[in-house]
């Protein structure tokens, strides 16, 4: 294309249609050199005054790897800028990682549409600033701009607080969005699953799945992935029925769905089924490998987990931080101290992966269970940042036979980094009991009564679109005799949901 543009420079007989064709070619080539030459041509023949061509040229600069300075120069050269011009420049700055410049540009915008607000929300979310993303969302609504499905999908993928998640769900319903929409339904299931609200997640998953099938909407690979991630709360028969539907619709070869099936069968304890599905996969991405290694580890098949890791190193993609978390956990379960230390060093030296709190927590637990207390304590001292509660819990949980003064000091550190100190008190209570420190135990329990609110364990059953919650005390109360009946009926109700779908029960 470059010689052709130079030739046109000489004869200056360039038409508007010809420039449009050149721009289309540049989008496929994505060459910064071609973009610069084309821009010079537009300026020379005077076509840069057209807003449409100026926007297209600006988009080319953003996609071709040009600098933010060049993008801003092209943006300034557009005489009559519209909201599309501002949005293209805003998105380009965000893609370049210039968040502050993007915020300044956003504040200068004379007009903002849903694309403008979505771009800023994505920018804040990608930087890990979830609070700022939610604040943008609130300001967006105050300004009168209607959020889109994409807006809710972005926010639901990054929220970390239950209150924020329910606020988003409520806003979505108030604005008339249907949760039977596949994109929004998948996002809701994923959000409630991450927040640990399995009752909401399972109910939303089943409701969405039934609605999509009844309305003859073909499920996507993401629908199956979301559903399979929570279906382990039901009997395995429901999981196998969904597996049959996956095969019938031709999704069994999809890496996302296959990985979810491996995870589901691992959680049910049917590891052989998980391994069989994994072995039949033609294209295995790293997520599939990580899922199988974690599944084997959680089922105490540590030798098989380490063998799978060796196979990954020989024939699979390079491991990531999740892979090393899984194999370090396997070493912890199996007591393979030397192997764990070697893998930890290899992760840093051979793969350039900086260790996170999860990696340090696994290694600390591994060292302490092997009786290497001093090494575990020294490792914590060498962590280049403030360890979080995962590391301190691992150390405290494993040191019941260690120095009591050291343990009490660690409890103080643990309470400093934990939002709720109840876990630290519970761990220290167990250690006092194991060591026979009864006077210290009495003093600790008196302190706990005044400072710590006990968390009562409970169980839940979802039936007839309602969630029934009960704890152990209810078995001795009036009406508690209904609880075992409810538990027995839950399996048949779950079967009703699936059998009610035509062609799905077989």
C-alpha positions in Angstrom: 0.0 0.0 0.0 2.9 2.4 0.7 4.1 2.8 -2.9 0.5 3.3 -4.0 0.1 6.2 -1.5 3.4 7.8 -2.7 2.1 7.6 -6.3 -1.1 9.4 -5.3 0.9 12.0 -3.5 2.5 12.9 -6.9 -0.6 13.1 -9.0 -2.9 14.6 -6.3 -5.9 13.0 -7.9 -7.1 11.2 -4.7 -10.9 10.7 -4.3 -12.8 10.5 -1.0 -13.8 6.9 -1.8 -10.1 6.0 -2.5 -9.1 7.3 0.9 -11.8 5.3 2.6 -10.5 2.1 0.9 -6.9 2.9 2.0 -8.2 3.3 5.6 -9.9 -0.1 5.4 -6.6 -1.6 4.2 -4.7 0.1 7.1 -7.1 -1.5 9.6 -6.1 -4.9 8.4 -2.4 -4.1 8.3 -2.1 -2.2 11.6 1.2 -0.7 10.6 2.3 2.6 12.2 4.3 3.5 9.1 1.3 3.1 6.8 -0.9 5.1 9.3 1.5 8.0 9.2 1.7 8.1 5.4 -2.1 7.9 5.1 -2.5 10.7 7.6 -0.1 12.8 5.6 -2.1 12.2 2.5 -5.4 13.2 4.1 -3.8 16.4 5.4 -2.3 17.2 2.0 -5.5 16.7 0.0 -7.6 18.5 2.7 -9.7 15.5 3.6 -8.8 15.7 7.3 -11.5 18.3 7.7 -14.1 15.6 7.4 -15.1 14.4 10.8 -15.7 10.8 9.6 -12.3 10.4 8.1 -10.6 12.2 11.0 -12.3 9.7 13.4 -11.2 6.7 11.3 -7.6 8.0 11.2 -7.7 8.6 15.0 -8.9 5.0 15.5 -6.0 3.8 13.3 -3.5 5.6 15.5 -5.0 4.0 18.6 -4.9 0.5 17.1 -1.5 0.6 15.4 0.6 1.0 18.5 1.3 4.7 18.1 2.1 6.8 21.2 -0.4 8.7 23.2 1.2 12.0 22.1 0.5 11.1 18.4 -3.1 10.2 19.3 -3.7 13.5 21.0 -2.2 15.4 18.1 -4.5 13.7 15.6 -7.4 14.3 18.0 -6.6 18.1 18.1 -6.4 18.2 14.3 -10.0 17.2 13.9 -11.8 20.5 13.3 -15.4 19.4 14.1 -15.2 16.7 16.8 -18.2 14.8 17.8 -18.9 12.3 20.7 -17.4 9.5 18.6 -14.1 11.4 18.3 -13.9 11.9 22.1 -14.8 8.2 22.7 -12.1 7.0 20.3 -9.4 9.1 21.9 -10.6 8.2 25.4 -10.5 4.5 24.7 -7.0 4.9 23.1 -5.6 6.6 26.2 -7.1 3.9 28.4 -5.6 1.1 26.3 -2.2 2.8 26.5 -2.6 2.8 30.3 -2.8 6.6 30.8 -5.6 6.6 33.3 -5.0 10.2 34.6 -4.9 11.6 31.0 -8.1 9.7 30.3 -9.8 11.1 33.4 -8.8 14.7 32.3 -10.1 14.1 28.8 -13.4 12.7 30.2 -13.9 15.8 32.3 -13.4 18.0 29.3 -16.0 16.1 27.2 -18.9 18.4 26.2 -21.2 15.4 25.7 -21.0 11.9 27.2 -22.9 8.8 26.1 -23.0 5.3 27.4 -19.8 4.4 25.6 -17.9 7.2 27.3 -19.1 6.0 30.8 -18.5 2.4 30.0 -14.9 3.1 28.9 -14.1 4.9 32.2 -15.7 2.1 34.2 -13.6 -0.5 32.3 -10.5 1.7 32.9 -11.0 1.9 36.6 -11.9 -1.8 36.9 -8.8 -2.9 34.9 -6.6 -0.8 37.3 -8.2 -2.6 40.3 -10.1 0.5 41.4 -13.5 -1.1 42.0 -14.7 1.7 44.2 -14.0 4.3 41.5 -15.7 2.1 38.9 -18.9 1.9 41.1 -18.7 5.7 41.7 -18.6 6.3 37.9 -21.6 4.0 37.6 -23.6 6.1 40.2 -22.6 9.4 38.5 -23.6 7.9 35.2 -27.1 7.3 36.4 -27.3 10.8 38.0 -26.4 12.3 34.7 -29.3 10.6 33.0 -27.4 8.2 30.9 -29.0 4.7 30.7 -26.6 1.9 31.6 -26.3 -0.9 29.0 -26.0 -4.7 29.5 -22.3 -4.2 29.0 -22.2 -1.8 31.9 -23.7 -4.3 34.3 -21.6 -7.1 33.0 -18.4 -5.2 33.6 -19.4 -4.2 37.2 -20.6 -7.6 38.2 -17.3 -9.1 37.1 -15.3 -7.0 39.5 -17.5 -6.4 42.6 -16.2 -7.9 45.8 -18.8 -6.9 48.4 -22.2 -8.5 48.8 -24.0 -5.1 49.3 -22.6 -3.8 46.0 -23.6 -7.0 44.2 -27.2 -6.8 45.4 -27.3 -3.1 44.6 -26.3 -3.9 41.0 -28.9 -6.7 40.8 -31.6 -4.4 42.1 -30.6 -1.6 39.6 -30.7 -4.1 36.8 -34.3 -5.2 37.7 -35.5 -1.6 38.2 -34.3 -0.6 34.7 -36.2 -3.4 33.1 -33.4 -5.7 32.1 -34.4 -9.3 31.9 -32.3 -11.8 33.8 -33.1 -14.4 31.1 -30.7 -12.5 28.9 -27.8 -14.9 28.5 -25.0 -12.2 29.1 -26.6 -10.7 32.2 -27.7 -14.1 33.6 -24.2 -15.5 33.2 -22.8 -12.4 34.9 -25.2 -12.7 37.8 -24.4 -16.4 38.4 -20.6 -15.6 38.3 -21.0 -12.7 40.6 -23.0 -14.5 43.3 -20.7 -17.5 43.0 -17.6 -15.3 43.7 -19.3 -13.6 46.6 -20.0 -17.0 48.2 -23.7 -16.6 48.0 -24.3 -20.0 46.5 -28.1 -19.9 47.2 -28.4 -16.9 44.9 -26.0 -18.4 42.4 -27.6 -21.8 42.2 -31.2 -20.3 42.0 -30.1 -17.8 39.3 -28.3 -20.5 37.4 -31.2 -23.0 37.3 -33.7 -20.2 36.6 -31.7 -18.9 33.7 -31.0 -22.3 32.2 -34.7 -23.3 32.3 -35.8 -20.0 30.8 -33.3 -20.2 28.0 -34.4 -23.7 27.0 -38.1 -23.0 27.2 -37.7 -19.9 25.0 -35.7 -22.0 22.5 -32.6 -19.9 23.1 -29.5 -21.9 22.5 -27.1 -22.0 25.5 -23.6 -20.8 25.0 -20.4 -22.3 26.3 -20.5 -19.6 29.0 -23.9 -20.6 30.1 -22.8 -24.2 30.6 -19.6 -23.0 32.3 -21.5 -20.9 34.8 -24.1 -23.6 35.5 -21.5 -26.4 36.0 -19.6 -24.2 38.4 -22.5 -24.3 40.9 -24.3 -27.5 40.1 -22.2 -29.5 42.6 -24.6 -28.2 45.2 -27.1 -30.7 43.8 -26.9 -34.5 43.4 -24.5 -35.8 40.8 -27.4 -37.0 38.6 -28.2 -33.4 37.7 -24.6 -32.8 36.7 -24.5 -35.9 34.5 -27.7 -34.8 32.8 -26.2 -31.4 32.0 -23.1 -33.3 30.7 -25.4 -35.3 28.3 -26.9 -32.0 27.0 -23.4 -30.6 26.5 -22.6 -33.6 24.3 -25.9 -33.4 22.5 -25.4 -29.7 21.6 -21.8 -30.3 20.6 -20.1 -28.3 23.3 -18.0 -31.2 24.7 -15.0 -30.2 22.5 -15.1 -26.6 23.8 -12.2 -26.0 26.2 -14.2 -23.7 28.6 -17.0 -26.3 29.0 -14.7 -29.2 29.3 -12.7 -27.4 32.0 -16.0 -26.8 33.9 -16.9 -30.5 33.6 -13.5 -31.5 35.0 -14.1 -29.1 37.9 -17.6 -30.4 38.5 -16.7 -34.1 38.6 -13.7 -33.3 40.8 -15.9 -31.6 43.3 -18.3 -34.6 43.2 -15.3 -36.9 43.9 -15.5 -38.7 40.6 -11.9 -38.0 39.7 -11.8 -40.8 37.1 -14.5 -39.1 35.1 -12.6 -35.8 35.3 -9.4 -37.5 34.1 -11.3 -39.2 31.2 -12.8 -35.9 30.1 -9.4 -34.2 30.2 -7.7 -37.0 28.3 -10.3 -36.7 25.4 -9.7 -33.0 25.0 -7.9 -32.2 21.7 -6.9 -28.6 22.6 -6.0 -28.2 26.3 -5.4 -24.7 27.5 -3.8 -23.8 30.8 -7.1 -23.4 32.6 -7.9 -27.1 31.9 -4.5 -28.2 33.2 -4.9 -26.1 36.4 -8.4 -27.3 37.0 -7.3 -31.0 36.8 -4.3 -30.4 39.0 -6.4 -28.7 41.6 -9.1 -31.4 41.4 -6.6 -34.2 41.9 -5.0 -32.3 44.9 -8.3 -31.6 46.6 -9.1 -35.4 46.3 -5.8 -36.2 48.0 -4.3 -37.7 44.8 -1.1 -35.8 45.2 1.1 -38.1 43.2 -1.2 -37.9 40.2 -1.4 -34.1 40.6 2.4 -33.9 40.4 2.6 -36.3 37.5 0.0 -34.1 35.7 2.2 -31.1 36.4 5.2 -32.9 34.9 3.1 -33.7 31.8 2.2 -30.0 31.5 5.8 -29.0 31.6 6.6 -31.5 28.8 3.7 -30.9 26.4 1.5 -28.1 27.6 1.6 -24.3 27.8 3.9 -22.5 30.3 2.6 -22.7 33.9 1.3 -19.6 35.7 0.9 -18.5 39.3 -2.3 -20.6 39.7 -0.5 -23.7 38.5 2.2 -23.3 41.1 -0.4 -22.6 43.8 -2.0 -26.0 42.9 1.3 -28.0 42.9 2.5 -26.3 46.1 -0.8 -27.3 47.7 -0.2 -30.8 46.5 3.2 -30.8 48.1 1.6 -29.6 51.3 -0.9 -32.4 51.3 1.7 -35.0 50.5 4.5 -33.6 52.8 6.9 -33.2 49.9 9.1 -30.5 51.4 12.1 -30.6 49.1 9.9 -30.8 46.0 7.9 -27.8 47.2 11.0 -25.7 47.8 12.4 -26.7 44.4 9.1 -25.7 42.7 9.0 -22.4 44.6 12.5 -21.5 43.5 11.7 -22.6 39.9 8.6 -20.4 39.8 10.7 -17.4 40.5 14.0 -18.2 38.7 12.8 -20.1 35.7 9.4 -18.6 35.0 9.8 -15.1 36.4 6.5 -15.4 38.4 6.6 -13.3 41.6 5.3 -15.2 44.6 1.9 -14.1 46.0 0.5 -14.5 49.5 -1.1 -17.8 48.4 2.3 -19.2 47.4 3.9 -18.1 50.7 1.0 -19.5 52.7 1.4 -22.9 51.0 5.1 -22.9 51.6 4.8 -21.8 55.3 2.2 -24.6 55.9 4.5 -27.1 54.2 7.5 -26.2 56.3 5.7 -26.2 59.6 4.0 -29.6 58.9 7.5 -31.0 58.3 8.6 -29.6 61.7 10.9 -27.0 60.2 9.6 -24.1 62.4 12.6 -21.8 62.2 12.6 -21.9 58.4 8.9 -21.1 58.3 9.4 -18.1 60.6 12.4 -16.9 58.6 10.4 -17.2 55.3 7.7 -14.9 56.7 10.3 -12.4 57.7 11.7 -12.4 54.1 8.4 -11.7 52.5 8.9 -8.4 50.6 5.5 -7.0 51.6 3.1 -7.2 54.6 1.8 -10.8 54.7 -2.0 -11.1 54.7 -4.1 -13.3 56.9 -3.6 -16.4 54.6 0.1 -16.5 55.6 -0.5 -15.9 59.3 -3.3 -18.5 59.4 -1.2 -21.1 57.8 1.6 -20.5 60.3 -0.7 -20.4 63.3 -2.7 -23.4 62.2 0.4 -25.6 61.9 2.3 -24.5 65.0 0.3 -26.1 67.8 3.4 -27.8 69.1 5.6 -24.8 68.7 6.8 -22.0 71.1 3.7 -20.5 72.9 5.2 -17.0 73.1 5.8 -17.1 69.4 2.3 -18.3 68.8 0.8 -15.5 70.9 2.9 -12.9 69.1 1.6 -14.2 65.7 -2.0 -14.0 66.9 -1.5 -10.3 67.6 -0.1 -9.8 64.1 -2.9 -11.9 62.6 -5.6 -9.7 64.3 -3.9 -6.6 62.9 -4.4 -7.8 59.3 -7.8 -9.6 59.6 -11.0 -7.6 59.3 -12.7 -10.0 61.7 -10.4 -11.4 64.5 -12.6 -14.4 65.3 -10.4 -16.8 63.3 -7.3 -15.8 65.3 -9.1 -16.3 68.6 -10.4 -19.7 67.5 -7.0 -20.9 66.4 -5.4 -19.8 69.7 -8.3 -21.5 71.6 -7.5 -24.8 69.9 -3.8 -24.5 70.6 -4.4 -23.7 74.3 -6.6 -26.8 74.5 -4.0 -29.0 72.9 -1.3 -27.8 75.2 -3.4 -27.9 78.4 -3.2 -24.1 79.1 -6.5 -24.0 80.8 -6.1 -20.7 82.7 -5.0 -19.0 79.6 -8.0 -20.6 77.8 -10.5 -19.2 80.3 -9.0 -15.7 80.0 -9.1 -15.9 76.2 -12.8 -17.1 76.2 -13.8 -14.2 78.5 -12.1 -11.8 76.0 -13.9 -13.5 73.1 -17.3 -13.0 74.7 -16.8 -9.3 74.8 -15.1 -8.8 71.5 -16.1 -11.6 69.1 -19.6 -12.3 67.9 -20.0 -16.0 67.3 -20.8 -17.1 63.8 -23.4 -19.9 63.8 -23.1 -22.5 61.1 -26.1 -23.3 59.1 -27.4 -25.3 56.2 -29.7 -24.4 53.4 -32.0 -26.1 50.9 -33.6 -24.5 47.9 -37.1 -25.7 47.0 -40.0 -24.2 45.0 -38.0 -21.0 44.3 -37.4 -20.5 48.0 -34.3 -20.9 50.2 -34.9 -22.7 53.6 -32.1 -22.0 56.1 -31.7 -24.0 59.4 -29.1 -24.7 62.0 -28.4 -27.5 64.4 -30.5 -26.0 67.2 -33.7 -26.2 65.1 -33.7 -30.0 65.3 -34.7 -29.7 68.9 -37.4 -27.1 68.4 -41.1 -27.4 67.5 -41.6 -28.0 63.9 -38.1 -29.3 63.5 -39.4 -32.7 62.5 -40.1 -31.2 59.1 -36.4 -30.6 58.5 -35.5 -34.3 57.7 -38.5 -34.5 55.4 -37.5 -31.3 53.6 -34.0 -32.8 53.2 -35.4 -35.9 51.7 -37.7 -34.0 49.3 -34.9 -31.7 48.0 -33.5 -34.4 45.7 -36.9 -35.1 44.1 -37.6 -31.4 43.6 -34.2 -30.9 41.9 -35.1 -33.8 39.6 -38.5 -32.1 38.8 -36.7 -29.0 37.5 -34.7 -31.0 35.0 -37.4 -33.5 34.1 -39.7 -30.5 33.3 -37.5 -29.6 30.4 -38.5 -31.4 27.2 -35.9 -33.8 25.9 -33.6 -33.2 28.8 -34.4 -35.9 31.4 -33.0 -38.8 29.3 
